[in-house]
Amino acid sequence: LGAVHFMKDQTSEAIAAFEKSLAIRPNYAAASNLGTLLYFIGEFQRSADSFRQALTLEKGSYQVWGNLAAALDR
């Protein structure tokens, strides 16, 4: 659901959906997607926090490591 809102440019709804998903059960996809969304709206610290959460769930994701580096570089 978060991805649908994201693609429809419904930022606040997308953030709420990803956060609800993470509250129900921490999962890599929601954490990574939330990090990406937060990055695009300029919330770099929150973005980095979401990427860190994604990496606790899947440490080998080179894409998320790169996304984390980009968020920290801002």
Order of alpha helices (4+ residues) and beta strands (2+ residues): alpha-alpha-alpha-alpha-alpha
